[in-house]
Structure formats: structure tokens, C-alpha cells
Amino acid sequence: MKLVIKVDDKLIRATYDLIDDVKKDKPFNEVKKLKTIVDQNQTVQTMIHAFDKAKQNYEDAKQYGRHHPDLSNYKKALSKAKSALYQHPDVKAYKQAEHKLQKQLDTIAKSLAGIISENINVDMALKTQDDWRLNTCKKDKV
């Protein structure tokens, strides 16, 4: 059984207006600007490559469990690469801007849910903390 929800044109237009308003606000434009800076910074791109390689090495070794002879070294290398990447000033600024945008979006979601019912639970977990590349990064917990 497939649930079909009909949404009228007025609600769709209001939603697009809200999206347009968010796109005009400073947090969105700051994220967009900083993403371009990060994408064009060769030092950051080299650090991203090093992080991705360290992450892949760690993931490959992790599948064999703690008995893999290089697991500890790979974990340290991943931690070091992640730390270096996240301490880069451009990445740090990007992450801060992304956090502000996420807080704004969370506030909007919470407000909309509250208008409908106080019993609606909105997950406000800021899931983007480790997803610093908007379109390509995978969640990483190290």
C-alpha cells in the first residue's frame, strides 16, 4: 500500500519562498563562498587526499579486526590527517559557517514542527560535524 500525500500549490510555493529566503541569508552564502575557497585551495585538496587515503587504509585494516598488524598505525595516521585537515584555517572557517547554517535550518525545522504540534520530535543532532565536504564526504567516527 502506497501512501500518497497531496500538497497544494500554495504550500509548495511557500516552501520555495522559504528556501529562497534561506539562500539569501548570510549563513548560506558564507558556506557557499567558503566551499569554493576550500575546493580551490591546493593545500586543502592535498590534505583531503591524504585524509581519504588514511581513512581507506584504516577501513581496510579494520575489517580484519584488532589483530591486523598495522591497525594502530593506520588509526594514528587517520587521526593525524583528520586533525591537520580540520585545523586548516579555510576548513575551520567552512566548518564554523556550516554549523551556523545547520543551526538556522534546525531552528526552522523546529519552528515548523512546533506550529503543527508540540509532540513532533525534530532530530537536532547537527549531523554535519564530520561531513565537511557537502557533496562527497562520508561520515567518519574515529
N, CA and C atoms as an extended XYZ file, in Angstrom:
426
Properties=species:S:1:pos:R:3:atomname:S:1:resname:S:1:resid:I:1 pbc="F F F"
N         0.841       -1.174        0.000 N   MET     1
C         0.000        0.000        0.000 CA  MET     1
C         0.891        1.243        0.000 C   MET     1
N         0.637        2.114       -0.927 N   LYS     2
C         1.448        3.300       -1.085 CA  LYS     2
C         0.675        4.506       -0.563 C   LYS     2
N         1.306        5.280        0.304 N   LEU     3
C         0.692        6.472        0.869 CA  LEU     3
C         0.985        7.651       -0.047 C   LEU     3
N        -0.066        8.324       -0.468 N   VAL     4
C         0.084        9.474       -1.338 CA  VAL     4
C        -0.400       10.705       -0.588 C   VAL     4
N         0.469       11.678       -0.498 N   ILE     5
C         0.120       12.925        0.182 CA  ILE     5
C        -0.020       14.005       -0.873 C   ILE     5
N        -1.172       14.643       -0.885 N   LYS     6
C        -1.398       15.716       -1.835 CA  LYS     6
C        -1.005       17.037       -1.177 C   LYS     6
N        -0.192       17.790       -1.863 N   VAL     7
C         0.244       19.080       -1.381 CA  VAL     7
C        -0.234       20.119       -2.384 C   VAL     7
N        -0.920       21.122       -1.870 N   ASP     8
C        -1.439       22.114       -2.801 CA  ASP     8
C        -0.354       23.078       -3.266 C   ASP     8
N        -0.622       23.747       -4.364 N   ASP     9
C         0.351       24.656       -4.978 CA  ASP     9
C         0.759       25.788       -4.047 C   ASP     9
N        -0.158       26.250       -3.211 N   LYS    10
C         0.156       27.345       -2.294 CA  LYS    10
C         1.243       26.932       -1.303 C   LYS    10
N         1.132       25.735       -0.781 N   LEU    11
C         2.121       25.229        0.165 CA  LEU    11
C         3.477       25.023       -0.524 C   LEU    11
N         3.455       24.514       -1.733 N   ILE    12
C         4.697       24.320       -2.482 CA  ILE    12
C         5.369       25.663       -2.747 C   ILE    12
N         4.599       26.664       -3.155 N   ARG    13
C         5.159       28.000       -3.395 CA  ARG    13
C         5.746       28.582       -2.109 C   ARG    13
N         5.046       28.405       -0.996 N   ALA    14
C         5.546       28.910        0.282 CA  ALA    14
C         6.857       28.223        0.662 C   ALA    14
N         6.947       26.940        0.377 N   THR    15
C         8.174       26.194        0.660 CA  THR    15
C         9.330       26.733       -0.184 C   THR    15
N         9.087       26.948       -1.454 N   TYR    16
C        10.136       27.501       -2.321 CA  TYR    16
C        10.511       28.918       -1.894 C   TYR    16
N         9.542       29.690       -1.433 N   ASP    17
C         9.855       31.035       -0.925 CA  ASP    17
C        10.761       30.954        0.301 C   ASP    17
N        10.482       30.004        1.196 N   LEU    18
C        11.322       29.808        2.370 CA  LEU    18
C        12.741       29.417        1.961 C   LEU    18
N        12.847       28.515        1.009 N   ILE    19
C        14.161       28.095        0.508 CA  ILE    19
C        14.906       29.283       -0.088 C   ILE    19
N        14.210       30.086       -0.868 N   ASP    20
C        14.834       31.279       -1.454 CA  ASP    20
C        15.314       32.236       -0.374 C   ASP    20
N        14.522       32.393        0.685 N   ASP    21
C        14.927       33.266        1.794 CA  ASP    21
C        16.182       32.736        2.486 C   ASP    21
N        16.246       31.439        2.693 N   VAL    22
C        17.425       30.837        3.324 CA  VAL    22
C        18.654       31.062        2.443 C   VAL    22
N        18.469       30.925        1.141 N   LYS    23
C        19.588       31.110        0.213 CA  LYS    23
C        20.073       32.556        0.152 C   LYS    23
N        19.241       33.493        0.551 N   LYS    24
C        19.628       34.906        0.561 CA  LYS    24
C        20.338       35.291        1.860 C   LYS    24
N        20.175       34.485        2.892 N   ASP    25
C        20.757       34.799        4.204 CA  ASP    25
C        22.269       34.588        4.216 C   ASP    25
N        22.908       35.262        5.155 N   LYS    26
C        24.361       35.224        5.289 CA  LYS    26
C        24.911       33.806        5.515 C   LYS    26
N        24.322       32.986        6.404 N   PRO    27
C        24.905       31.656        6.644 CA  PRO    27
C        25.031       30.805        5.374 C   PRO    27
N        24.014       30.806        4.543 N   PHE    28
C        24.065       30.020        3.310 CA  PHE    28
C        25.145       30.540        2.379 C   PHE    28
N        25.189       31.847        2.196 N   ASN    29
C        26.164       32.432        1.280 CA  ASN    29
C        27.590       32.284        1.793 C   ASN    29
N        27.759       32.310        3.100 N   GLU    30
C        29.085       32.103        3.681 CA  GLU    30
C        29.564       30.673        3.422 C   GLU    30
N        28.676       29.697        3.596 N   VAL    31
C        29.033       28.304        3.318 CA  VAL    31
C        29.399       28.141        1.844 C   VAL    31
N        28.597       28.707        0.994 N   LYS    32
C        28.835       28.606       -0.446 CA  LYS    32
C        30.188       29.223       -0.826 C   LYS    32
N        30.482       30.410       -0.292 N   LYS    33
C        31.747       31.095       -0.572 CA  LYS    33
C        32.936       30.285       -0.056 C   LYS    33
N        32.828       29.803        1.180 N   LEU    34
C        33.932       29.059        1.782 CA  LEU    34
C        34.131       27.698        1.125 C   LEU    34
N        33.069       27.093        0.655 N   LYS    35
C        33.196       25.818       -0.066 CA  LYS    35
C        34.009       26.022       -1.335 C   LYS    35
N        33.771       27.115       -2.034 N   THR    36
C        34.546       27.428       -3.233 CA  THR    36
C        36.020       27.623       -2.880 C   THR    36
N        36.272       28.333       -1.790 N   ILE    37
C        37.653       28.550       -1.348 CA  ILE    37
C        38.330       27.223       -1.028 C   ILE    37
N        37.648       26.363       -0.276 N   VAL    38
C        38.198       25.059        0.085 CA  VAL    38
C        38.440       24.211       -1.165 C   VAL    38
N        37.489       24.218       -2.078 N   ASP    39
C        37.613       23.418       -3.297 CA  ASP    39
C        38.771       23.877       -4.176 C   ASP    39
N        39.100       25.162       -4.120 N   GLN    40
C        40.151       25.700       -4.983 CA  GLN    40
C        41.521       25.771       -4.297 C   GLN    40
N        41.581       25.489       -3.027 N   ASN    41
C        42.835       25.564       -2.285 CA  ASN    41
C        43.600       24.246       -2.459 C   ASN    41
N        44.732       24.305       -3.160 N   GLN    42
C        45.500       23.092       -3.455 CA  GLN    42
C        46.051       22.423       -2.196 C   GLN    42
N        46.427       23.219       -1.214 N   THR    43
C        46.918       22.650        0.046 CA  THR    43
C        45.813       21.837        0.713 C   THR    43
N        44.621       22.401        0.754 N   VAL    44
C        43.490       21.688        1.353 CA  VAL    44
C        43.170       20.433        0.551 C   VAL    44
N        43.211       20.529       -0.766 N   GLN    45
C        42.918       19.357       -1.592 CA  GLN    45
C        43.941       18.244       -1.358 C   GLN    45
N        45.199       18.615       -1.160 N   THR    46
C        46.233       17.631       -0.841 CA  THR    46
C        45.946       16.988        0.512 C   THR    46
N        45.514       17.808        1.462 N   MET    47
C        45.170       17.292        2.788 CA  MET    47
C        43.951       16.371        2.716 C   MET    47
N        42.999       16.716        1.872 N   ILE    48
C        41.810       15.869        1.681 CA  ILE    48
C        42.237       14.512        1.131 C   ILE    48
N        43.110       14.554        0.144 N   HIS    49
C        43.600       13.306       -0.448 CA  HIS    49
C        44.304       12.453        0.615 C   HIS    49
N        45.140       13.084        1.434 N   ALA    50
C        45.848       12.361        2.496 CA  ALA    50
C        44.859       11.782        3.510 C   ALA    50
N        43.846       12.565        3.860 N   PHE    51
C        42.818       12.093        4.784 CA  PHE    51
C        42.068       10.902        4.188 C   PHE    51
N        41.651       11.026        2.927 N   ASP    52
C        40.919        9.935        2.270 CA  ASP    52
C        41.750        8.660        2.205 C   ASP    52
N        43.044        8.811        1.898 N   LYS    53
C        43.927        7.642        1.829 CA  LYS    53
C        44.094        7.012        3.211 C   LYS    53
N        44.304        7.842        4.229 N   ALA    54
C        44.450        7.335        5.594 CA  ALA    54
C        43.159        6.640        6.045 C   ALA    54
N        42.031        7.227        5.681 N   LYS    55
C        40.744        6.637        6.049 CA  LYS    55
C        40.557        5.279        5.364 C   LYS    55
N        40.922        5.201        4.099 N   GLN    56
C        40.794        3.943        3.363 CA  GLN    56
C        41.710        2.872        3.950 C   GLN    56
N        42.943        3.245        4.255 N   ASN    57
C        43.872        2.293        4.863 CA  ASN    57
C        43.324        1.774        6.186 C   ASN    57
N        42.792        2.679        7.002 N   TYR    58
C        42.238        2.291        8.293 CA  TYR    58
C        41.022        1.373        8.111 C   TYR    58
N        40.127        1.739        7.206 N   GLU    59
C        38.928        0.920        6.971 CA  GLU    59
C        39.311       -0.476        6.463 C   GLU    59
N        40.297       -0.534        5.569 N   ASP    60
C        40.746       -1.832        5.058 CA  ASP    60
C        41.309       -2.698        6.180 C   ASP    60
N        42.135       -2.102        7.039 N   ALA    61
C        42.739       -2.851        8.142 CA  ALA    61
C        41.699       -3.218        9.199 C   ALA    61
N        40.748       -2.338        9.430 N   LYS    62
C        39.734       -2.551       10.472 CA  LYS    62
C        38.873       -3.783       10.195 C   LYS    62
N        38.685       -4.094        8.935 N   GLN    63
C        37.847       -5.254        8.629 CA  GLN    63
C        38.475       -6.572        9.099 C   GLN    63
N        39.780       -6.554        9.378 N   TYR    64
C        40.450       -7.749        9.902 CA  TYR    64
C        40.507       -7.748       11.425 C   TYR    64
N        39.960       -6.700       12.025 N   GLY    65
C        39.912       -6.642       13.477 CA  GLY    65
C        41.197       -6.106       14.076 C   GLY    65
N        41.244       -6.109       15.378 N   ARG    66
C        42.388       -5.519       16.075 CA  ARG    66
C        43.670       -6.334       15.934 C   ARG    66
N        43.580       -7.469       15.304 N   HIS    67
C        44.761       -8.314       15.125 CA  HIS    67
C        45.578       -7.918       13.897 C   HIS    67
N        45.051       -7.000       13.094 N   HIS    68
C        45.816       -6.536       11.932 CA  HIS    68
C        47.072       -5.826       12.439 C   HIS    68
N        48.237       -6.165       11.914 N   PRO    69
C        49.487       -5.616       12.462 CA  PRO    69
C        49.627       -4.092       12.333 C   PRO    69
N        48.963       -3.486       11.367 N   ASP    70
C        49.118       -2.043       11.155 CA  ASP    70
C        47.899       -1.227       11.586 C   ASP    70
N        46.923       -1.858       12.205 N   LEU    71
C        45.692       -1.150       12.567 CA  LEU    71
C        45.971        0.076       13.429 C   LEU    71
N        46.785       -0.084       14.437 N   SER    72
C        47.092        1.030       15.337 CA  SER    72
C        47.777        2.173       14.588 C   SER    72
N        48.721        1.828       13.711 N   ASN    73
C        49.415        2.857       12.925 CA  ASN    73
C        48.455        3.579       11.979 C   ASN    73
N        47.562        2.819       11.357 N   TYR    74
C        46.585        3.428       10.445 CA  TYR    74
C        45.618        4.338       11.192 C   TYR    74
N        45.235        3.914       12.385 N   LYS    75
C        44.330        4.727       13.191 CA  LYS    75
C        45.008        6.041       13.584 C   LYS    75
N        46.280        5.974       13.981 N   LYS    76
C        47.028        7.185       14.325 CA  LYS    76
C        47.192        8.090       13.114 C   LYS    76
N        47.487        7.501       11.955 N   ALA    77
C        47.658        8.284       10.729 CA  ALA    77
C        46.349        8.971       10.342 C   ALA    77
N        45.238        8.254       10.509 N   LEU    78
C        43.932        8.837       10.201 CA  LEU    78
C        43.631        9.989       11.147 C   LEU    78
N        43.881        9.796       12.416 N   SER    79
C        43.644       10.851       13.403 CA  SER    79
C        44.495       12.085       13.103 C   SER    79
N        45.754       11.854       12.757 N   LYS    80
C        46.674       12.950       12.437 CA  LYS    80
C        46.221       13.700       11.179 C   LYS    80
N        45.824       12.964       10.148 N   ALA    81
C        45.371       13.583        8.898 CA  ALA    81
C        44.081       14.379        9.116 C   ALA    81
N        43.180       13.811        9.907 N   LYS    82
C        41.924       14.500       10.194 CA  LYS    82
C        42.176       15.771       10.987 C   LYS    82
N        43.021       15.676       11.989 N   SER    83
C        43.338       16.831       12.818 CA  SER    83
C        43.978       17.940       11.987 C   SER    83
N        44.942       17.578       11.160 N   ALA    84
C        45.609       18.574       10.309 CA  ALA    84
C        44.612       19.234        9.365 C   ALA    84
N        43.742       18.447        8.782 N   LEU    85
C        42.745       18.966        7.846 CA  LEU    85
C        41.790       19.929        8.536 C   LEU    85
N        41.271       19.521        9.679 N   TYR    86
C        40.287       20.342       10.381 CA  TYR    86
C        40.896       21.568       11.048 C   TYR    86
N        42.216       21.588       11.206 N   GLN    87
C        42.870       22.764       11.778 CA  GLN    87
C        43.264       23.785       10.717 C   GLN    87
N        43.167       23.409        9.450 N   HIS    88
C        43.481       24.376        8.385 CA  HIS    88
C        42.482       25.532        8.486 C   HIS    88
N        42.950       26.774        8.412 N   PRO    89
C        42.063       27.937        8.600 CA  PRO    89
C        40.855       27.967        7.658 C   PRO    89
N        41.034       27.578        6.403 N   ASP    90
C        39.909       27.590        5.459 CA  ASP    90
C        38.870       26.528        5.817 C   ASP    90
N        39.346       25.348        6.193 N   VAL    91
C        38.435       24.261        6.570 CA  VAL    91
C        37.726       24.615        7.878 C   VAL    91
N        38.476       25.178        8.797 N   LYS    92
C        37.907       25.576       10.085 CA  LYS    92
C        36.795       26.618        9.883 C   LYS    92
N        37.055       27.614        9.039 N   ALA    93
C        36.054       28.647        8.753 CA  ALA    93
C        34.838       28.035        8.070 C   ALA    93
N        35.081       27.105        7.157 N   TYR    94
C        33.987       26.423        6.458 CA  TYR    94
C        33.123       25.650        7.449 C   TYR    94
N        33.770       24.904        8.344 N   LYS    95
C        33.022       24.114        9.327 CA  LYS    95
C        32.195       25.011       10.253 C   LYS    95
N        32.755       26.148       10.647 N   GLN    96
C        32.017       27.072       11.509 CA  GLN    96
C        30.804       27.647       10.772 C   GLN    96
N        30.990       28.015        9.520 N   ALA    97
C        29.877       28.551        8.720 CA  ALA    97
C        28.820       27.475        8.496 C   ALA    97
N        29.270       26.267        8.233 N   GLU    98
C        28.343       25.158        8.035 CA  GLU    98
C        27.521       24.910        9.304 C   GLU    98
N        28.169       25.012       10.450 N   HIS    99
C        27.496       24.817       11.741 CA  HIS    99
C        26.410       25.894       11.946 C   HIS    99
N        26.737       27.142       11.603 N   LYS   100
C        25.749       28.226       11.723 CA  LYS   100
C        24.551       27.985       10.811 C   LYS   100
N        24.825       27.556        9.584 N   LEU   101
C        23.732       27.259        8.655 CA  LEU   101
C        22.879       26.110        9.180 C   LEU   101
N        23.533       25.071        9.695 N   GLN   102
C        22.784       23.938       10.229 CA  GLN   102
C        21.899       24.356       11.401 C   GLN   102
N        22.411       25.231       12.271 N   LYS   103
C        21.607       25.727       13.387 CA  LYS   103
C        20.391       26.493       12.876 C   LYS   103
N        20.590       27.296       11.832 N   GLN   104
C        19.468       28.032       11.243 CA  GLN   104
C        18.422       27.064       10.686 C   GLN   104
N        18.860       26.050        9.968 N   LEU   105
C        17.930       25.064        9.404 CA  LEU   105
C        17.227       24.275       10.499 C   LEU   105
N        17.949       23.941       11.568 N   ASP   106
C        17.342       23.241       12.698 CA  ASP   106
C        16.265       24.098       13.361 C   ASP   106
N        16.542       25.388       13.487 N   THR   107
C        15.575       26.307       14.085 CA  THR   107
C        14.308       26.375       13.236 C   THR   107
N        14.490       26.445       11.929 N   ILE   108
C        13.341       26.480       11.014 CA  ILE   108
C        12.530       25.198       11.146 C   ILE   108
N        13.211       24.055       11.134 N   ALA   109
C        12.514       22.767       11.235 CA  ALA   109
C        11.754       22.652       12.556 C   ALA   109
N        12.399       23.086       13.628 N   LYS   110
C        11.758       23.024       14.948 CA  LYS   110
C        10.544       23.952       15.005 C   LYS   110
N        10.662       25.134       14.417 N   SER   111
C         9.540       26.075       14.396 CA  SER   111
C         8.366       25.522       13.608 C   SER   111
N         8.657       24.958       12.448 N   LEU   112
C         7.583       24.382       11.630 CA  LEU   112
C         6.900       23.221       12.346 C   LEU   112
N         7.692       22.359       12.959 N   ALA   113
C         7.118       21.224       13.680 CA  ALA   113
C         6.284       21.707       14.864 C   ALA   113
N         6.778       22.737       15.568 N   GLY   114
C         6.053       23.272       16.721 CA  GLY   114
C         4.725       23.900       16.355 C   GLY   114
N         4.653       24.472       15.173 N   ILE   115
C         3.390       25.051       14.707 CA  ILE   115
C         2.338       23.963       14.534 C   ILE   115
N         2.778       22.813       14.069 N   ILE   116
C         1.851       21.703       13.841 CA  ILE   116
C         1.470       21.034       15.162 C   ILE   116
N         2.471       20.682       15.952 N   SER   117
C         2.225       20.021       17.236 CA  SER   117
C         3.505       20.050       18.069 C   SER   117
N         3.336       20.251       19.372 N   GLU   118
C         4.485       20.215       20.278 CA  GLU   118
C         5.028       18.801       20.442 C   GLU   118
N         4.257       17.811       20.018 N   ASN   119
C         4.656       16.414       20.183 CA  ASN   119
C         5.523       15.890       19.043 C   ASN   119
N         5.741       16.703       18.016 N   ILE   120
C         6.575       16.271       16.900 CA  ILE   120
C         8.039       16.395       17.303 C   ILE   120
N         8.762       15.295       17.157 N   ASN   121
C        10.173       15.268       17.508 CA  ASN   121
C        11.013       15.615       16.279 C   ASN   121
N        11.851       16.625       16.411 N   VAL   122
C        12.742       17.017       15.323 CA  VAL   122
C        14.163       16.711       15.762 C   VAL   122
N        14.856       15.867       14.990 N   ASP   123
C        16.238       15.500       15.318 CA  ASP   123
C        17.142       16.688       15.064 C   ASP   123
N        17.738       17.211       16.122 N   MET   124
C        18.592       18.399       16.031 CA  MET   124
C        20.053       18.023       16.262 C   MET   124
N        20.489       16.909       15.724 N   ALA   125
C        21.784       16.342       16.083 CA  ALA   125
C        22.985       16.967       15.383 C   ALA   125
N        22.789       17.942       14.534 N   LEU   126
C        23.902       18.547       13.796 CA  LEU   126
C        24.788       17.459       13.194 C   LEU   126
N        24.217       16.685       12.322 N   LYS   127
C        24.900       15.529       11.760 CA  LYS   127
C        26.041       15.900       10.828 C   LYS   127
N        26.231       17.164       10.554 N   THR   128
C        27.260       17.555        9.596 CA  THR   128
C        28.614       17.792       10.228 C   THR   128
N        28.777       17.514       11.498 N   GLN   129
C        30.044       17.806       12.164 CA  GLN   129
C        31.241       17.187       11.453 C   GLN   129
N        31.136       15.954       10.974 N   ASP   130
C        32.252       15.318       10.292 CA  ASP   130
C        32.063       15.285        8.776 C   ASP   130
N        30.957       15.801        8.284 N   ASP   131
C        30.690       15.815        6.852 CA  ASP   131
C        31.025       17.170        6.279 C   ASP   131
N        32.281       17.500        6.236 N   TRP   132
C        32.652       18.851        5.862 CA  TRP   132
C        32.627       19.084        4.368 C   TRP   132
N        32.689       18.044        3.560 N   ARG   133
C        32.533       18.236        2.117 CA  ARG   133
C        31.075       17.966        1.797 C   ARG   133
N        30.336       19.000        1.438 N   LEU   134
C        28.888       18.909        1.293 CA  LEU   134
C        28.434       17.781        0.370 C   LEU   134
N        29.090       17.605       -0.744 N   ASN   135
C        28.566       16.665       -1.714 CA  ASN   135
C        29.304       15.343       -1.785 C   ASN   135
N        30.419       15.163       -1.062 N   THR   136
C        31.161       13.923       -1.257 CA  THR   136
C        31.608       13.218        0.011 C   THR   136
N        31.610       13.892        1.139 N   CYS   137
C        32.210       13.314        2.333 CA  CYS   137
C        31.310       12.248        2.940 C   CYS   137
N        31.942       11.191        3.438 N   LYS   138
C        31.223       10.139        4.149 CA  LYS   138
C        31.429       10.331        5.634 C   LYS   138
N        30.474        9.927        6.418 N   LYS   139
C        30.548       10.048        7.884 CA  LYS   139
C        31.748        9.272        8.399 C   LYS   139
N        32.495        9.889        9.302 N   ASP   140
C        33.679        9.260        9.857 CA  ASP   140
C        33.671        9.415       11.367 C   ASP   140
N        33.784        8.335       12.060 N   LYS   141
C        33.872        8.347       13.526 CA  LYS   141
C        35.167        7.672       13.918 C   LYS   141
N        36.151        8.442       14.293 N   VAL   142
C        37.435        7.895       14.724 CA  VAL   142
C        37.733        8.387       16.109 C   VAL   142
